[in-house]
């Protein structure tokens, strides 16, 4: 079946602009995660959605970052007033019910802020 | 093994040899561990996981070993193939804490020479 998809695959923007990154999880997966991966680094947890529960936003690095998940499916990560240090790969993952289920990752969105 | 520096640890092996990738974790309360493989331009792909009540688990051509005494995890790949070339990440979770957050290591770059 279809895996996790993300769009756009690449995004180049100017400093100060807002960007929206989209994630389509695997159908039926109730848990959705956003991570950030900087060059040569591991994955940094950003935010977690589980069903209708309030999301865990504890990993968001600043108030310029926000995320929504509409209808328990598609999620959008928004970065306002982008900075050069926001340049990274933003990865989305989904799983069935939660951590004890395997997280399946999308291909990521490569964001470059000039 | 894992490094806190900006440069990825690297492992270079000949095709057909066995590979061993190491990971040291710091949280003695972690009780769930996963290995992911990330090829260039793609998202991480689940390889194998292990829970803390086990010290060894085998998959297809891969074996994960867990030594809780020294907080060490390793991934063994048998008969390494060029397609195994990728960055390998270990991830850990403490189910007594936020049971959905994975902490990722910075990764090891495996290069398989034909």
Interface residues (C-beta under 8 A of the other chain):
Chain A: X4 X31 X33 X35 X40 X41 X42 X43 X44 X45 X48 X50 X56 X91 X93 X98 X99 X100 X102 X103 X104 X105 X106 X107 X108
Chain B: X6 X7 X8 X32 X34 X36 X41 X42 X43 X44 X45 X46 X49 X89 X91 X93 X95 X98 X99 X100 X101 X102 X103 X104 X105 X106 X107
